[in-house]
């Protein structure tokens, strides 16, 4: 720290000496002290304006770098979520979606996808009213999986960076609510129709948030981490039989 202050003071002294030398050269060459003094006062008057502009620019640069650093950490957390929970949950919940084949066709991300294809997939998810039915699905298996992963999900909420991403936080709260609803039911046999529709609504909410965040995460990998994107494409949960091998 002392070495840094010493270097800083040396730089300030050198700059002051350079300025003094330049004014002396100006004086001896032009020989008009009044013009030099007038120029000095004019520059001094504009000094606060220079400081304001420089401060605003530097502050903007620092703020943008901090935002990018937070987003990198957040995307890392989101990546861990999909590795541990999200990919399997997306695959499990897709079985609850009616017209699942059409959904999967729109979400078959490939290595040639560009921003236009990702935008099309997001638009499809936004404008499509996805129908969900839990009849005939293994709700007990879904319940056991989510209860098993609940400690991991709780750990994610302790990450302060998540406060920067409201939509991902909404996804986590939707998943937590679904866990509570499933855990509260000891059996899924002979469920009333109103209860079935309630569970369908909870699953639909989770799937809507989850599918959107997954597309955005895949787009992030495509841009920033192509090698991770390559594996993610091969293990796409929308593929019936994903294969990690490269052919």
C-alpha positions as CSV (number, residue, x, y, z in Angstrom):
1,X,0.0,0.0,0.0
2,X,2.8,2.4,0.9
3,X,4.6,1.5,-2.4
4,X,1.4,2.4,-4.3
5,X,1.1,5.8,-2.6
6,X,4.8,6.5,-3.2
7,X,4.4,5.7,-7.0
8,X,1.2,7.9,-7.1
9,X,3.0,10.8,-5.5
10,X,5.9,10.5,-7.9
11,X,3.5,10.5,-10.9
12,X,1.8,13.7,-9.5
13,X,5.2,15.5,-9.0
14,X,6.3,14.5,-12.6
15,X,3.1,15.7,-14.1
16,X,3.4,19.0,-12.2
17,X,7.0,19.4,-13.4
18,X,6.0,18.7,-17.0
19,X,3.2,21.3,-16.8
20,X,5.6,23.9,-15.3
21,X,8.2,23.2,-18.0
22,X,5.7,23.6,-20.8
23,X,4.5,26.9,-19.4
24,X,8.1,28.1,-19.1
25,X,8.8,27.1,-22.7
26,X,5.6,28.9,-23.8
27,X,6.8,32.0,-21.9
28,X,10.3,32.1,-23.4
29,X,9.1,31.4,-26.9
30,X,6.1,33.8,-27.0
31,X,7.2,36.1,-24.2
32,X,3.6,37.1,-23.4
33,X,2.9,36.4,-19.8
34,X,-0.6,37.9,-20.0
35,X,-1.8,35.5,-22.7
36,X,-0.3,32.6,-20.8
37,X,-2.0,33.6,-17.6
38,X,-5.3,34.1,-19.4
39,X,-5.0,30.7,-21.0
40,X,-4.2,29.2,-17.6
41,X,-7.3,30.8,-16.0
42,X,-9.5,29.6,-18.9
43,X,-8.3,26.0,-18.5
44,X,-8.7,26.2,-14.8
45,X,-12.3,27.4,-15.2
46,X,-13.1,24.4,-17.4
47,X,-11.4,22.0,-14.9
48,X,-14.6,21.2,-12.9
49,X,-16.4,20.4,-16.2
50,X,-13.6,18.0,-17.2
51,X,-13.8,16.4,-13.8
52,X,-17.6,15.9,-14.1
53,X,-17.3,14.3,-17.5
54,X,-14.4,12.0,-16.5
55,X,-16.2,11.0,-13.3
56,X,-19.4,10.1,-15.1
57,X,-17.5,8.1,-17.7
58,X,-15.4,6.2,-15.2
59,X,-18.4,5.6,-13.0
60,X,-20.4,4.2,-15.9
61,X,-17.5,1.9,-16.9
62,X,-17.0,0.7,-13.3
63,X,-20.8,0.1,-13.0
64,X,-20.9,-1.9,-16.2
65,X,-18.0,-4.0,-15.2
66,X,-19.6,-4.7,-11.8
67,X,-22.8,-5.7,-13.6
68,X,-21.0,-8.0,-15.9
69,X,-19.2,-9.6,-13.0
70,X,-22.4,-10.2,-11.2
71,X,-24.1,-11.7,-14.3
72,X,-21.1,-14.0,-14.8
73,X,-21.5,-15.3,-11.2
74,X,-25.3,-15.5,-11.6
75,X,-25.0,-17.5,-14.9
76,X,-22.6,-19.9,-13.1
77,X,-25.2,-20.4,-10.4
78,X,-27.9,-21.0,-13.0
79,X,-25.6,-23.5,-14.8
80,X,-25.2,-25.4,-11.5
81,X,-29.0,-25.4,-11.1
82,X,-29.6,-26.9,-14.5
83,X,-26.9,-29.5,-14.0
84,X,-28.3,-30.6,-10.6
85,X,-32.0,-30.1,-11.0
86,X,-33.2,-28.1,-14.0
87,X,-32.4,-30.4,-16.9
88,X,-34.0,-33.5,-15.3
89,X,-37.0,-31.4,-14.0
90,X,-37.6,-30.1,-17.5
91,X,-37.5,-33.6,-18.9
92,X,-39.9,-34.9,-16.2
93,X,-42.4,-32.0,-16.5
94,X,-42.4,-32.3,-20.3
95,X,-44.3,-35.6,-19.9
96,X,-47.1,-33.6,-18.2
97,X,-47.5,-31.3,-21.2
98,X,-50.2,-32.0,-23.7
99,X,-49.0,-31.8,-27.4
100,X,-45.5,-32.5,-26.0
101,X,-44.2,-33.4,-29.5
102,X,-44.9,-29.9,-30.8
103,X,-43.2,-28.3,-27.8
104,X,-40.1,-30.4,-28.1
105,X,-39.9,-29.6,-31.8
106,X,-39.7,-25.9,-31.0
107,X,-37.0,-26.5,-28.3
108,X,-34.6,-28.8,-30.2
109,X,-31.7,-26.5,-29.8
110,X,-28.9,-27.3,-32.2
111,X,-25.3,-26.1,-32.7
112,X,-26.3,-24.0,-35.7
113,X,-28.9,-21.9,-33.7
114,X,-28.4,-18.2,-33.7
115,X,-30.1,-15.3,-31.9
116,X,-33.0,-15.5,-34.4
117,X,-33.7,-19.1,-33.5
118,X,-33.5,-18.5,-29.8
119,X,-35.8,-15.5,-30.2
120,X,-38.3,-17.7,-32.1
121,X,-38.3,-20.3,-29.3
122,X,-38.8,-17.6,-26.6
123,X,-41.7,-16.1,-28.6
124,X,-43.3,-19.6,-29.0
125,X,-43.1,-20.1,-25.2
126,X,-44.5,-16.6,-24.6
127,X,-47.5,-16.8,-26.9
128,X,-48.4,-20.5,-26.4
129,X,-50.9,-21.5,-23.7
130,X,-49.3,-24.8,-22.7
131,X,-51.8,-27.3,-21.4
132,X,-50.7,-29.6,-18.6
133,X,-52.3,-32.8,-17.3
134,X,-50.9,-34.9,-14.4
135,X,-53.3,-37.8,-15.1
136,X,-51.3,-40.9,-15.8
137,X,-47.9,-39.3,-14.8
138,X,-45.7,-40.6,-11.9
139,X,-46.3,-37.8,-9.4
140,X,-44.8,-39.8,-6.6
141,X,-41.4,-40.0,-8.5
142,X,-41.6,-36.2,-9.2
143,X,-42.3,-35.6,-5.5
144,X,-39.4,-37.8,-4.4
145,X,-37.0,-36.1,-6.8
146,X,-37.9,-32.6,-5.7
147,X,-37.8,-33.4,-2.0
148,X,-34.3,-34.9,-2.5
149,X,-33.1,-31.7,-4.2
150,X,-34.8,-29.3,-1.7
151,X,-31.5,-28.7,0.3
152,X,-29.7,-27.8,-2.9
153,X,-32.5,-25.4,-3.9
154,X,-32.5,-23.8,-0.4
155,X,-28.7,-23.3,-0.8
156,X,-29.4,-21.4,-4.0
157,X,-31.6,-18.9,-2.3
158,X,-28.7,-18.0,0.0
159,X,-26.8,-16.6,-3.0
160,X,-27.2,-12.8,-2.9
161,X,-26.5,-12.6,-6.6
162,X,-30.0,-14.1,-7.3
163,X,-31.4,-10.8,-6.1
164,X,-30.2,-9.4,-9.5
165,X,-32.4,-11.9,-11.4
166,X,-36.0,-11.7,-10.5
167,X,-37.2,-14.1,-13.1
168,X,-34.9,-16.9,-11.9
169,X,-35.9,-16.2,-8.3
170,X,-39.6,-16.5,-9.5
171,X,-38.7,-19.9,-10.9
172,X,-37.2,-21.1,-7.6
173,X,-40.3,-19.9,-5.7
174,X,-42.5,-21.8,-8.1
175,X,-40.5,-24.9,-7.7
176,X,-40.6,-24.6,-3.9
177,X,-44.4,-24.2,-4.0
178,X,-44.7,-27.3,-6.2
179,X,-42.6,-29.3,-3.7
180,X,-44.8,-28.2,-0.8
181,X,-48.0,-29.1,-2.7
182,X,-46.7,-32.6,-3.6
183,X,-45.2,-33.2,-0.1
184,X,-48.5,-32.3,1.6
185,X,-50.3,-35.1,-0.2
186,X,-49.6,-38.6,1.2
187,X,-51.2,-40.2,-1.7
188,X,-52.2,-39.2,-5.3
189,X,-54.9,-41.9,-5.6
190,X,-58.5,-40.8,-6.1
191,X,-57.7,-37.1,-6.3
192,X,-60.6,-34.8,-6.7
193,X,-60.8,-33.0,-10.0
194,X,-60.4,-29.6,-8.4
195,X,-57.2,-30.9,-6.7
196,X,-55.9,-32.3,-10.0
197,X,-56.4,-28.9,-11.7
198,X,-54.6,-27.2,-8.8
199,X,-51.6,-29.4,-9.3
200,X,-51.8,-28.9,-13.0
201,X,-51.6,-25.2,-12.5
202,X,-48.6,-25.4,-10.2
203,X,-46.8,-27.7,-12.7
204,X,-47.7,-25.3,-15.6
205,X,-46.2,-22.4,-13.6
206,X,-43.0,-24.2,-13.0
207,X,-42.7,-25.4,-16.6
208,X,-43.3,-21.9,-18.0
209,X,-40.5,-20.3,-15.9
210,X,-38.2,-23.3,-16.3
211,X,-38.4,-23.6,-20.1
212,X,-37.9,-19.9,-20.6
213,X,-34.8,-19.8,-18.3
214,X,-33.4,-22.9,-20.0
215,X,-33.6,-21.3,-23.5
216,X,-31.9,-18.1,-22.2
217,X,-29.2,-20.2,-20.5
218,X,-28.6,-22.2,-23.7
219,X,-28.2,-18.9,-25.5
220,X,-25.7,-17.7,-22.9
221,X,-23.7,-20.9,-23.3
222,X,-23.8,-20.5,-27.1
223,X,-22.2,-17.0,-26.9
224,X,-19.8,-17.3,-23.9
225,X,-19.0,-21.0,-23.5
226,X,-19.2,-22.9,-26.8
227,X,-17.6,-26.1,-25.3
228,X,-20.3,-26.3,-22.6
229,X,-23.0,-25.5,-25.2
230,X,-21.9,-28.4,-27.3
231,X,-22.5,-30.9,-24.4
232,X,-25.7,-29.1,-23.4
233,X,-27.0,-29.6,-27.0
234,X,-26.2,-33.3,-26.9
235,X,-27.9,-33.7,-23.5
236,X,-30.9,-31.5,-24.5
237,X,-33.7,-32.7,-22.1
238,X,-36.2,-32.2,-25.0
239,X,-34.5,-35.1,-26.8
240,X,-36.2,-38.4,-26.1
241,X,-32.8,-40.3,-26.0
242,X,-30.0,-37.8,-25.4
243,X,-26.5,-39.1,-26.2
244,X,-23.3,-37.3,-24.9
245,X,-21.1,-39.0,-27.5
246,X,-19.7,-37.0,-30.4
247,X,-20.2,-38.7,-33.8
